[in-house]
Amino acid sequence: MQDFNAPVVELDEAAALAERWRAAGESVVFTNGHFDLLHAGHVFYLQTARAQGDRLVVAMNSDASTRLRKGPQRPIVPQAERAELLAALRCVDAVIIFESEDCRELVQAVQPQVYAKGSDWNRPDGPRPPEAAVVESYGGRVVYLDLVPGFSTTSIITTILTRFTETQTTGERS
């Protein structure tokens, strides 16, 4: 069976791909996240990120990194499966799984022209992404993308738990 997916790569491979794309005159966009329980909001976000340039590199938090940031019951979907789901999206050109708390090292190595983050990182009273300073240090730009209201992994988990609990309480079969 032919593999149509983008590659899931290590950091050195991602940096080499980005260098090759830039040499061909293509612009590189970089974003990162957990992408646990991939949903339509994620897809819209990734498509919007890709629209900022010619190629999209997605850094995805590892299982350990996700547990550190989201709690011991996360992720729901293991990192290998999350990476394959991301790689299967047409808007994604490469996926990197990372262990660290943030992506500064990855951004420094890949040097995308555009670093994309969700608008939740652009609140006046909120934190700025630590990667922003790295991107700006070499002349790249940071863009904040609108998130689709009503879509989140947390809301999906809550819906599943609520429906399952209601089913158990009423005696319905699922």
N, C-alpha and C positions, 0 to 999 in steps of 0.2 A: 504494500500500500504506500502510495506517495505521501510524503509529509509536506503539508502546505503551511505548517506553522512557522512563526518567527523562531529564531534560536533562543534557547535559554542558555546564557553565557556567563562566564566568569568576568571579573572586572577588566583584566587585560584584553580579553576578546572584545568587550564592549568599547573600550577605548580605541582599539584598532579599527573596529567597524565605524565608529564616529569619525575617525581621522580619514578613512577611505571615503565616507559620504561627503565630508567637507571638501576633500580634494576633487570630488566630482561636481562640486558646486551646490550640493544639497545642504539645507540647514537642518540642524539636529535639535530636537526638543527632548527634554528629560522631565520625568515626573516620578513620584514615588508614593507608595501607600501599602496598606495591608491587603486589600482586595479580597477579604474573607466573605464568603457567600456572594460571589459576583452577581451584581444586579444591574438593572437598566440605568440607574444613576451612575454607576461606575462606567458603563459603556458610553453614555453621553459625555461624561467627563473626559474619558480617554480619546473619544473622537474629537472633542473640542480642543484638547491638548495637541493632537496630531495636526489639526487645522492651523496651528501656529507655525508650522514648518513642514519640511519634507519627510523627515524620519522621526520616529518616536521610540525612545528608550524608556522602559518602565522598570524602575527598581522596586522590588517587592520585599517587604519585611519577612524575615524567616519566621518559623514557628516560635523560636525562643525570643526573638525581638518582639513579636506580636504579643506573647504572654507578658513580657515586661511592660508593654505599653497599654494593653487592653485587659489584662488580668489572667488568672490561671485557667479559666475555662475557654479561652480563645487561643488559637483560632479554631473555628469549627471545621474548616477544610484544611488538610495538611498542605505544607508549602509546595511540594512537588505537583499536587493537583492544581493549586491556585496558579502556579507558574504556567502549567500547560493550558489552562483556561485563558489566561492573558495572552499567551503566545498564539492561540487560535484566532484571536481577533485581528481582522484585516488592518486595523489602524495601528497595530503594534509591530515594530520592526525588530526589537530585541528585548529580552527580559533578563534582569539580574536579581538574584536572591541575595539579600544582605543581612548580616547579623547585628550590625551596630545600631546605636540608638538613633542616628541620623545618617544622611547621605553626603555629608561634606566631602569625604574622601572620594566617593564615586563621582560626584560632580566635578571635583578637581581633575580627576583622571579623564573623564569623558569630555569635559569642557563644552557642554551644549551652548548653542547660541541663545536658547530660550529654556528657562526653568519654569515649569507650570505647577501651581499649587491651587487648591480649592480656596474659594473666597472666605472660608472660615479662618484662614490664616492671615487675613487682611483686615481684621477688626481693629479700630483705633485703640481699644483697650486690651487687645490680645497679643499673644506672642507672634513674633516674626519667624519664618522658617530659618533655621540656622544656615541652610544652604544658600540663602539669598546673598549674604556677604561674599561668599566664594564666587558666585556667578558674576556679581557686580565687579569683583576685583580684576577680572580679565575682560570686562566690557560686554558681558552677556546681559540679557534682560530677564527680569522676573515678571511673570504674568499670573494674575489671580483669576481663576475661572469660576463662573457661577455654578453652584451645585443645584441639582434638581430637588425641589422640596418634596418631602414624602418618601424619599428613598434612603434607606440606611440599613446596614447589617443589623444594628441593634433593633430597629423596628421589625425586621423580618424575624429575628429570634423571639421577640416579644409576641408577635402574632402566632408563631408556631407554638410557643408555650401556652398562650391563652387558649388557642383552639384545642390543643391536646388536653389541657386541664379541663376545659368544658366538656369534651368528649368523654373523658374518664368520669366526670361528675354526673353526667346525664345517662351514662351507660351506653352511649352510641358506639358503634363499631367504626373504626377508621379504615 
